[in-house]
Amino acid sequence: MHSSLLVVGAASFLTGMLGYIIVRMWIRPIVRYHAAKRRLDGELARYLARGQVTIDPAGPGKAKRPVVNLQTARRHAMELVTCYTTQIPYWYRLLLDSRRESPAEAAGLLTNLSRINDPARVRDRIEQVRKIMGFR
């Protein structure tokens, strides 16, 4: 067997192994993070576009909001936090920190959203989340 074949075989094996590690440990978690981020953005946009508030005839100042959208948005935010804290690589977390993107802060703002009765405050909170996450 020629030594050049052994070198080529070893080089291709190492390249494949390195590619697998990069895809498995870096690319897939980053893609998963961005997919959750897009889903959160879409859910918040649908919530705002729907007009989010209808007046409750039971009493003045009481408002009903589509709770399903809020629950889905919170679920996406928690998925973002999980990706951010446990899955994405440290160097990418540093990049997100330099962009001032904080999924934990966004999830915290969405947590109490269903208890707020003032539509203007709800809209402000959602806009804060969109700003924190870098949505346009």
N, C-alpha and C positions, 0 to 999 in steps of 0.2 A: 504494500500500500504506500502510496506516495505521501510524503510529509505535507505537501501543499494541500492535499485533500483533507488531512486531519486539521490543519489550520483553518481552512475554509469551513469545515463542519463545526469546529469549536466556536468560531466567530459567529456563525449563523445561529448556533444554539444560544450563545450569550446575548446576541441581539434580540432574539425571540423572547428570552427570559426577561430581559430588561424592558422590552416593549409591553409584555404582559403585566409586569409590576407597575409600570407607569400608567397603563390604562386602568388597571384594577384599583390602584391606590390613589391616583390623582384625577384622572379624566372623568371616570364614572361618578365619583362623589361631587365634583364640581358641576357636572351636567345635571345631576340630581338636585343640587342646590338651586341652580338657575331655573329648572323646571318648576320647583316649588315656588320660587320667587315670581315666575310668570303667572302661576295659578293664583297666588295671592293678589297680584296686581289686577288680574281679570275679575276676581271676585269683588274687590273693592270698587273697581270701575262699574261693574254691574249694580252694585249696591247704590252708588251715587247716581247712576243714570236712571235708576228706577224711581227716584224721587224719595227714597228711603223712609219718608215719614207720612203717615196718615193720622188724622186727628181722631182720637178715641171719643165717642159720644158719651162715655161714662163720666167724663169730668174734664174741666178746662185744664190745659197745660199737659194733659196726659197724652202720650203719643205711642202708637203702635209701629213697630218696625219689623221688617222681614227678618225674623230670628234665624231662619235657615241660612241666609247669607252670612250673618254674623258668626254663626257656629262654623260654617265652612271656612270663613276667613280666619277664624281662630285656629282651626285645625291646620290650615296651610301655614300659619305663622309658627305654630308649634313644630311642624315638620321642618321649617326653616331653622328654628333654633336647634333642633336635633342634628341637622346636617352641619350647622355651623360649629357646634360644640364637639361633636364626636366623629364626624366623617371627613370633612374637607381637610386638606393638608395645612399644616401650620403656616407655611409661607403664603398660602392663599388667604388665610385668616388675617395675616398681617396686611395684605393688600386691601382686604375689605375694611379693616380698621383705618387704614390710611385714607380710604374714601369716606370714612365716617358712616359706614353702613352697620347698623346694629339690629339684628333680628330679635335679640332678647328685649330691647327697648320697644320695638314695634309690637311684639307679642304682649308686652305689658300694657301698652296703650289700648290694644284690642280687647283685653281681658274684661274690663269693666264697661265696655261700650254699651252693652244691652241695658245697663242700669241708668244710663243718662237719659233724661226726658227732654232736654233742650236740643232741638234739631241743629241749632247753630254750633253747639258744643260737639255734637256727634260729627258734624262735617269738619270742624276744626281738628278733632282727633284723627279722623281718617286722613286729612291732609298732612298732619304731622307724620303719620305712619308712611304715607307716600313719599314725603321728603326724606325721612330717615332711611328708607330702603332705596332711595335713588330712582323712584318711578317718575316718569315724565308726564 
